[in-house]
Amino acid sequence: MNYLDSLYWIHERTKFGIKPGVKRVEWMLEKLNNPQQRIKGIHVGGTNGKGSTVAYLRAALVENNYEVGTFTSPFIETFNERISLNGYPISNDEIIELVTRVKPISEALEVETELGNATEFEIITTMMFLYFGEVHPVDFVIVEAGLGIKNDSTNVFNPIMSILTSIGLDHTDILGNTYLDIAKDKGDIIKPNTPVIYSVKNEDALKYIRDYAVEQNATPIELDREIIVVSQDDEFTYRYKDYELETIILNMLGEHQKENASLAITALIELNESGIIELDFNKMIDGIESVNWIGRIEQVKEHPLMIIDGAHNNESVDALIDTIKQYYGRDQIDILFSAIKGKPICDMLNKLEDIASHFYITDFDFPKALSKEEIAENINRNNVELIDDYVEFLENYDGKGLIITGSLYFISEVKSKTKFD
């Protein structure tokens, strides 16, 4: 198989949809001699903030001269970035090698078991564990969970550290309709005798996470309790135990990014205290301050202002709005919006009403994408325009400012099809 054949085979697995459960991945990994058991992994889960937290951890460890693998989803610019080495996507040839080894295992799964076909995400997860556990072993692997934790394909290894960034009402059709339901799923990131660092706001969810951590004898380390973030304009001060780190200035905008960075700093301090890493604090901060994360409050054009952000649920839309107001001083801005099924579209659009001077609604090529007509039904205002060709629209846009948002999958396609001068 060549590279395009390999990608086609992987993407074709989307027809099998989402299948909660870890048995298929465990079966395939066992046939591959359990490479997941040979990694030093940090598991990162949560509703929002996973990707940037992974990026902060990776940058700080690389700056401290460690070789670091990361697993993230979805990809924004190139498929290979989902499995990255020191921040760089693995090569096309390595993708071919991994598919060549995993494909016959997945075919055997279908024939030899009653577990059914492996999904796209399960295949990619298996490839990742094979790569970092055998093909190219690294010092640390930072694994971003997909959907939930309990039945997520990544939940098949024993981490050295667990991080839960947030709990929000997302994927409620699968994870449950309440914060407590979702906490019970995502709380499975907590493993016995393994520190867990978390940022959970909802009281019901927070109580569950605290209690479950105690039950698992996992050291609970909580934002706003053990970890204190003191924010002032663009910078912040971090406090934990006897540590105080002042004047931290991130490239990533938003109060939520200060919290995500603080979770990463805490994880690194804990690993340093346990002797797993040797941490140069100056290098750690240099790495964290340098992080840029594509698709998150990413300014792609200055005149006119264009910002891409993958806000795809209520919490991430709130963070987007706060950041636009605080860092860009905008109370009104145009919105180009598209989204996929299963999201709280009505609530998201109602929130965006607060800053939207004009709504432009479009659709894109993705199996779960909503039509622009379906989206527009959720907007109760007159200044809404349906856009058939968003690429042409962006090339000719001459307004005062535009946010492109609604789905990470949408902005991934936008970036692949649009040239921003």
N, C-alpha and C positions, 0 to 999 in steps of 0.2 A: 504493500500500500504506500502511496505517496502522501504528502501532507494534506492535500485537499480531500483525498479519499478518507483519510483518518478523521478529519473534521466532519465530513458528511456522515460518517458512521456514528460519531458521537452525537451530533445534533439530531440525527434521525431518531435517537432514543427519546426525544421529547414526546413522541406519540404515545409513550407509555405513562405519561403524566407524572404526578406526584404520588408516591407510595410510601406512607410513613412506615418506619420500621428499619431495623439494622441487620436483620438476618441475611439478606442477600449480600450485603457488603461483607459481613463476617464470613460467609461461606467463600466468597471470592478471595478474600485476604488469606484465609486458611489454606486455600489451594496455592497461594503465592508465598507460603511459609511465614505468614503473619508479620509483614514488614512494619506494621504499626506498632509492634511491641519493641521496636529497636530505635524509636525516636525519643528525644527529649522535647515534649510538646507542651505548648501553652494553649489552652482552649479558650476561645473568646466567643461568647454568645450575647444575645440581647436583641431588642427590637431595633434600636438605632445606635449608631456610634461604633459598630463593630469594625468597619473598615478603617476608620481613622485611628482607632486604638491599636489595631494591628500595625498600621503604618508607623505610629510613634514607637512601639516596641521594637519593630524591625530597624528603624533608623538609629535608635539608641544602641542596640546591640551591635550593629554593623560598625558604628562609630567607635565602639569598644573592641573592634577587631575580631568579632565572632562571625562565623558564616551562618546565615539565617535563611531558612526556607519559609515561604508564606503560602497559604491557601486562602483565596478570597473569591467572592462571587457577588454579583455577576461581573463579567469583564466589561470594560468601558471602551477600550480602543483596540485590543487584540485578544483573541481567545487565550493565547499562551500566558497572559498575565495572571490567569487564575492560579497557576503554579509558578511561583517566582523564586529566584535565588538572589539574595542580597538586593532585592528591589527590582531585578531585571527578569522579564519573562524567560522561561526556558526556551530552547531552540525548537525549530520545526522538526529537526531530526530526532530530538528527544521525545517530542509528541508522537512521532511515528513509532519509535521504539516501544513506548508505553502502550500504545494502542495494539501493536503487534503482540504484546504479551497478555494484555487484558482481554482482548476480543475473544480468543478461544476459551478463556475461563468463563466469560459471560455466556457464551454459547453452551458450554457444559452445564452452567447453572440452569438454563432453560430445559435441557434434556434430562439431566440427572436428578433434579429436585422438583418439588411442587411449589416453589417459592415464586415462580413467574419470572418475567423479564426484568433485568436491571434497568433502572431509569438513567437518564443522562447524568443527573447529579451523582448517582451512585457510581457510575463508571468513572467520572472525573475524580471523585473522592478516592476510589481504589487506585487510580493512576497516581494521585498525589502521594498516598502512603507508600506505594511501590517505589516511587522516585526518591523520596527522602529517607526511606527505610532501607533501600538496597542500592538503587542505581547511582544516586549521588547523596550519600549521608552528609549531614550538616551538624553543626553544634546544637542548633535549636530550630524547631519548627513551630510557627505560630499558625494555628488552625482556626479559621473563622467558620463558625457554624452556619448552616443554611437556614432551614425552617424549624424553629423551636430547638430543643435539645434532646428530649427523651427518645424520640423516634427519628432523629436526624442522622444521616449517614456518617457524620463525623464523630458520633458518640460511640466510638469503638476502641478508644485508646485510653490509657491512664495518664493524665497530664501531670506535669510537675507544678502547675499553677492554673487556676481557673479564674476567668474574669467575666462578670455579667454586667454589661454596660447599661442596660435599661430594660424596663418591661412596659410595653404599650399594647393597645388594642389593635393588633395586626394579625392577619391570617386567622381571624376568629372562627372561620368555618372549619378549621383543622385543630387549632389550639384551644378553643373555648371562647366564650363570650364575655368573661369577666377577667379582671386583673389577677384574681386568685387562681382561676383556671390556668392562665398563661404562666403564672409563677410556678405552679406545680409542674408544668412541662419544662420550662427553661431552668427551673431549679435543679434539674437533673445534671446540670453542669458541675454541681457540687459533688466531689468525690471524697471518700473516707480519708481522713488524715492529710488532706491537701488544702492549702490556703485558698480562700475564695475572696476576691475583691469585687465589690459590686456598687452600683449606683441605681438604687430603686427608690422611687418617690411614693408610689401608692401605698397607703398604710396596710391594706390587707396583704398585698404582695410582699411588702417589706417584712411584716411579721412572719410570713411563711418562710422566707429566705433565711431570716435570722434563726428561726427554730430548727429548720432543716439542717443548717450548717452545724448547729450544736449537736443535733442527733447523729450527724456523720463524723463528729469529732474533727470537723474542718474549721480551721481558724477563720472566723468572719472578720473582714476588714471593710468597713462601710464608709462611703462618701458622706460627708456632713456629720459623721460621728468620729471615727478614727482619722479620717482624711479631711482636712480643712482647705478650702480654696478661697482666698481673699482677692477679689477681682477689683481692678482699678483701671478704667479705660482699656487700652490695648494689652496691658500686662497683668500678671497676677503673681501672688505669693502662695507657695505650696507649703503646708505643714502636716507632718506625720511623725508620731513619736517625738524624738528629740531633733528631728530634721526640720529645717526651715530653708527653703530655696526661694530667693527673692528675684523680682524683676524678670520673670520668664515672659518672653514675647513670642507668640506663635505666628507662623505664616498663615495658619488656618484660622479663619475668622469665626467668631461666635462664642458666646459664653459656654455653650455645650462642648466646644472643643477644649476649653480649659479643663472641664471635668474629665473628658476622655483622656487628655494628656496626663492628668493627675492619677487616673487609674493605672496608666502605663508606668509612670514613675514609681508608684507604690509597688507594683509587681517587680520592678527591677531592684528596688531597695530590698524587698523580701528575698529575692534570689541571691542578692549580694550578701545579706546577713546569714543566709543558710549555707554559704560557701559554694553555691552552684556556679556563680559567676564572680569575676573580679571587676568591679565597677569603678570607672573613672567618672566622677559626677560631672565634671566639666564637659567631658565628651558626651555624656548622656544628654545633658541639656542642649549642647550644640546640635546633636542629632535630632532631638525632638523639635527644636525651634526651626529646623530646616525643612520640616515635612510639608509637602504639598500633596494633596490627594485629589486626583482628577474627578470631576463630576460633583464636587462638594463646594458650593459657593465659589465656583471657578469663573473668574472673569475672562471671557474669551475675546472680548472686543471692547475698546475704550470709547470710540466715537462711531455710532452711538453706543452707549453702554449696553453690553449683553452679558448676562450671567447665566451659567448653567448650574443647576442643582438638582440632584436626584431625590428630592423630597417625595416620599411615596406613602406616607401615612400622616395621621394628625400631628403626632409629636414632631416629626421632621419638618412638617409645614410650619408649625409654631416656631421652631428654631430658625427656619429660613426667614420668616417675617421679622423676627427679633433682630436678626443679623442685618437685614436690609435697612431697617430703621436705625439701628445703632451705629453701624459702620459705614453705611452709604448715605445716611441722612435722607432717605426717601420715604415719604408717606404714601406716594402714589407711583406706580410703575406698570407698564404693560406686562401681560402674562401670556406666554404661549404654553398651552397645557395639553398633555395627552396622558393616558393611564391604562392600566390593565384591569381585568376583572378581579373581583374579590377585595378591592380596596374601598375605604369609606369615602367615595368620590364626593358625595354631597357635602359631608363635613369638611373635607379638604378645600373644596371650592368656596364654601361659606367663609372659611378662615381667610382664604386668599382675597375675598371680597374687600377685606380691610385695607389692602394696599393696591388693588387692581384698578388702574385707570381705564383699562380696556382688556377684555378677554379675547384671545385668539385660540380657537380649539381645533385640534387636528388629530389625525390617527397615524399609525405606523405599522410596519410589517412585523408582527409578532403574533404567535398563536392565540395568546390570551388578551390581545389588545382590544380595547373598547372602540367602537366607531365614534366619530366626532359627534354624530347625532345623539347617540346614547349619553355622551358626556354633557352635551349642551342642555339636555333635559333637566339637569341638576342645577342650572344657573337661573336665578330669578332677576334678571336685569336685561336691558335692551341692547347695551353696547357689547354684544357678543358677535364675533365673526368666525364662520367656519372656514378653515384653510384646507384646500385640497392638496396643494403642493407646498409643504413647509420649507423645503430647500429654496425654492424660488422666493417665498415670502421672506426668509432670512436674508437672502442676497439683496433684496430690495427694501428692507426695513430701514426707515429713516425717522423713527420716532425718538422720544427723549430717553428711552431706556426700556429694556426688555429682560424678563426672567423666563428661561426655558426650563420647565419642571413637570413633575407629575409621576415620573417613573425612571428608575435607573436604566431599564431596558430602552426607554424612549431616548434618553440622552446619549446612550451608547450608540444608537442608530444615528442620531443627529451628528455626533462627532465623526462618524464614519462617512457621512454623506455631505457634510457642509465644510467649506473652507472659510475660516474666520480670518479676515485680514488684520 
